[in-house]
């Protein structure tokens, strides 16, 4: 049964409480009067107070702590952050501020059953800190268990890791496009008066069909591409896709004008105004504009594909590679999402054996076929439907168009 503070005082008064029993009626009357005064005080209009502006990561003021807040608390299964906040705070809704972190938006750190929460007081503020869970104790021996580090050499070296900075430019710059859709994309229509080429810091004028990216909100970022070159299968010569050549980025400063309504006097169309924010090379009239995609956050974990890749070959070079691609350069292979490839798939580069003359044979020289040999590793990092970009992780003699690739083993 619950007891209030006044009843608790009467119950714990002992002999002194017994001596006060004749005056109990007067004491109750005094308490009723105090309660009525408190109700009247709460009925008054509340004074407006400025919003709290506690600095992020500074904890909470000591005045916000609950009267009986514990100094330490062992997290139990079934606890919630709200339950824990009620133990420590007068206002449990302020629990994000109870955890002293530099990034307040990140919220509290993960908390697990078995961890000890410690209330720390510094000056006029308090915050919670989580200690690691204690090591378990073997119930049979009473010995406290603790993890130990064991080093064991692997039979073979692991696959090399992928440095993110090597492929970040390719996440937004090169693009496999549909040629017909690319030709319908908005285009740079004109340069400022007296200019032929456009570069970073300049503005340009663009036109496109109604409903295109040029009708988006001011500030929209667009990528600028030049003509799309066909990418062919090195064996069948079939066109697998078109690669648009990235030349820069622009920000939409003013959307294009609306065409005149039916029956209204004809007026010249008003192009959109673009601000060039970056340029890999000079931009000119006729270049195409495509929306800036969201940058994917991906963990490129190397792993071997579980699909057979019949006829998989290097289809094209990208960037500065002309005849041979070396380590950390990018190539295009003739397989993609439709063939089961995904980001992180690692492929072996296979060098086809050449035919040579065996001049050591008796009689006339004889033509022999040298065996195929492994020549390095590729990692797929941006697959499209029928093509994929892959990074050369390592190579012995360079990679060339037509080299065969197969799943790593």
N, C-alpha and C positions, 0 to 999 in steps of 0.2 A: 504494500500500500504506500502511495506517495505521500510525503509530508512536506509542507512548505517551510520556509525559513523560520517563521514565527513559531510554528508548532514544534519544530526541532529545538528551538531555544527553550520552550516550556518543558520539553521532555528531558532535556539535558541539564536543567537547572539544579537538580539535586535538592539539598536541604534549602538552599536559597529559594528555589522554585516553590517549595512547600510553604515558605514564609510569605511568598507573594500571592498565594492562591486567594486570600480574601480580597485582593485588589484585582483579580483576573477580569471582573466585569469592566472596571475602569480602563484596564489595558486594552481590552477588545474595542471599547468605544474609541480610544485614541487611534488604534490601527485603522478603524473604519473611516475616521475623519481624515487620516493621512491618505488613504486610498482614494477618497472622494476628491481630495486636493490634487492627487496625481492624475485622475481622470480629467479634471478640469484643465490641468496644465496641458495634457495631450490634445484637448479639444481646441486649444488656441491655434491660430494659423501658424504653420511652420515657417521659420525664417529661411530664406533662400541662401544656400551655401555655394561657394564656388566649387566646380567639379574638381575631383582629386586629380592631381597631375604627378603621380608618383613616377620617378624615373624608371625606365625599364631595367629589369635585372637588379633592383635595389632591395627586394624583399618588401615586407609590409611594416608599417609603424607598430611599435610595441603596444599601442592602445588598441590595435585591431586583434590582438591575440585573445583567445578565450581565457576566462579566469582560471580554469583548471587544465590548461594546455600542457601535455606531457613534454618532458625534455627529450625523451627517446620513445620510439614506437616501432615495434616489430610488425612488418606487413604480413598479414595472414591471407590464406586463400579465400577468395570471395570478397575481399575489400575492394572498394572503388575510390577514386580520387575524391569524389564528393564526400564519402564517408570519412576519409582521412581529414579532409578540410574542416569538417564539423568538429573534429577533436582539437584543432589548433586555432580556428578563426571564429570571431564573432559573426562575420559575414562570409559564409562559405563560398559565395559566388566569386570572391576575390582569390580563389585558389591559384589561378595562373601566376599571380604576383608573389605568391609565397615561395616559389622556387626562384632563387637568385640566378638568373642567366643573362648573358649579354644580349641575346636575341629573345626578347619577350614573346615575339610572335611564334617562336618555335614551340612554346608550351613547355611543360615539365619534361624531364628526361624519363625514359621508360623505367617503370617501377615494377619489381617482381616480388612475389611472396618469398619470405625469408630475408629480405633486405631490412636493415635497420635505418630508420629515418631519425635524423638528429636535428633538433631545433637549435639554431645558432643565433645569438644576439650580438649585434655590433652597434655600439652607440645607441641610437633611438630606433633601430630597425631590427627585424628578425627574418630569418629565411630558413628553409629546409634543405638538408643535404642528405643524400642517400649513400649509405655505406654498402660495400659488397656483402653478399650473403655469407654467413660464417661457414667454414668448412664442415662437412658432415662428420659425425662420430660413429665409428663402427660399434654397434651395440654389443657385439660379442667380446671385444677386447678393450673397449673404451678408448681406443687410440683415435686421435683426430686425423681424418684423412685430408690430404691435400694433393692437388695435381702436380705431376712432374713432367718435365720436358724430355722427350726422347728424340734423338736425331737419327734418321735412317736414310741412306742414299737411295735414290730411285734407280731402277735398272736402266732407264733411258731418260734423257733430258726432256722436260716438259715443253709443250709448244710455246713459242715466244709470245710475249704479251704485245698488245697493240697500243702504241702511243697515241692518245686521242688527238694531239695537235697535228698529226700527219693526215688525218682524214676530215677534220672539221671543215676546211674549205669546200670539200666535196659534198657536204650535206645540204648545201643550198645553191652551189654554183653550177655544176654540170647537170643536165636534165635530159632524160629520155622523153621525147614528146611524140604525139601523133602529128604528122606533117600537116594534115588538113586543119586540125584544131590550132596548130601553131600559126598558120597563115591567116586565121581569123582573129588572132589575138590583137589587142590594141598596139599601135605603132607610134614611134616618134615621127611627127609630121614635119616639124620645122625647128631650126635653131634660131637663137636671137638674131636680130637684124645685123647683117654684115659678118656672120659667123658661118663656117661650114662644119667644123668639128666641135664637139661639146665635151667638156671634162668636168672634174669635180669642182663644185661651187657655182657652176653655171646653171641657168634654167633653160628648159626646153618646152616645146609644145607637142601635145600628143592627141591622137584621135582614135576612136574605137566604136564598135557597135553599142547600141543602147543596152544598158544592163551589164556592161563590162566593168572591169576594175577601175576605169576612169570615172565611174559614177559613185565610187565609194566615198567614205568620209575623208575630210581633209586630214592629212598626216599619214595616210595609208602608205606603206612601203611597198614598192614594186621592184622586181628584178628586170634587168635589161639583157636581152639575148640577141645574137645575130643569127645568120642563116643556119638552119639545121642540116647537118651532114648525115647521109645515110650510113648506117652500120650494117654490114653484111656478114652472113655466116661464112667463115673462111673456106668451108667445104662446098656448100651448095650455092653460095653467092646470093641467097635469098635475103631480102631486106628485113632485118629484125626490129628496127626502130630507127629513130632520128635523134641525134645528139645536138642540142642547141648550145651555141657557143656563148658563154657568159661574158659580159663586158662591164657590168656595173649595177648600181642600185640607185633608185630615185624615190623621192618623197612627194606625194601628191599635195600641192599647195592650193590648187583650185580645181574642182571637178569640171568636166566639160559642160558647155551650155546645152540647154534643151532645145530641140528642133522646133520650128514654128508649127503651131497647130493648123489643122486643115482650114482653109479659107482665109487664114491670116497672111499678110504680106510676107513674101519670101525674104528671109534674111540669111546672110552667110553663117555657117556653123561656127561656134566658138570652141576652139580646142581647149583641152585641159592644160594646166600649167604645172610643170614638174620642176623640182629642185634636185640636181644631181648630188648625191651624198657620197658616192664612191665610184671610181672608174678604174677598171683594170687596163683599159685602153680607150682611145678616143671613141666617143659615141657619135653616131651620125643618123640622119633621117633614114627611116626604113627599119631600124632596129625594133624588135618586138618587146612588149611589156607583159610580164606575168606576175601574179600576186606572190608576195613573200610567204613561204610556208612556215608553219611552226617548227622550231628547231627540236628534233626528237631527242629525248633523253634516253640513251640506250647503253646497256652494259655489254660491251663486246667481249663475251666470254668465248674463247676459242674452243671449238668442238668439231668433230668430224661429222659430215652429213650421213644420214642413214638411208640415202637413196642412191640408186645407180645412175651415173651420168654418162649415158652413151653419146659419144660424139662431142663431148665438151672440149672446147678449144678457146684459146685467146683470140678474140675477134678484132681488137683494135688497141692502140696505145692512147694514152691521154696525157696532155700537158707537154712537157719538153721532150719526152721520149719520142724518138723518130724510128730508128731501126730496132734498137734493143732497149728494154726497160730494166733498170737495176733495182737494188734494194730500196724500199720506201717510195717507189713510184707506183702509179696507178695504171691498171689495164682494165679492159672490158672483156668479159667472157660471154659466150653465146648461150648461156643458160641463166634462168631467173626463177621468179616465184612459181611460174607454171611448171617448172621442173623440180620443185621441192627445195630450192636453195633458200637460205635465210641468212640474216646478219650473223656473223661469227663463224660461219662454216669455213673450214680450212681444207684446202685442196693441194695436192701434190702437182708440181710442174714436171711434165715428162718430156724429155728431149728425144725426138725420134732419131734412131740410129741411121747413119748415112751408109750409102753403098760405096765401098772402096775396092781397089784392085789388090788382090793378093799376088804379089810378085815373087813370093817365095815358093809357090807351087811349081811342080815340075811342068815344063812345057810353057804354054802361053799364060799370061796373067789371067786370073779368074776373079770375077766380080763377086763380092760377098756382102751380106747385109749385117751391119753392126747392130747389136741389141739396143733397145730403148733404155734410157737411163734417167733417174730422177735428177732434177735440176733446181729444186728449191720448193718453196711453199708460198701459197697465196691465201689471203683471208678475205672473204666476201664481207663488205661493210654497207653496201647500198644496193639491194636487189630491186630490179624492176620486173615487169611481167616476163619478158623473153631475154633480157640482158641483165648483167650485174657488173657493178664496179668492185674491183678487188685490189687490195694492197699487196705488193710484193714484200713478203716478210724476209725472205732470204733467197739467194740465187747464186749458183756457181759460175755460170757463163752468160747470164743475161736472159731475158725473156723476149721472144719475138712472136709476131702474129702467126697463128697456125699451130703453136705449141699445144700439145694435148694436156689436159688437166683431169685429175681423177680424185675421188675422196681420199683424204689422208687416212693412213692406217696406223 
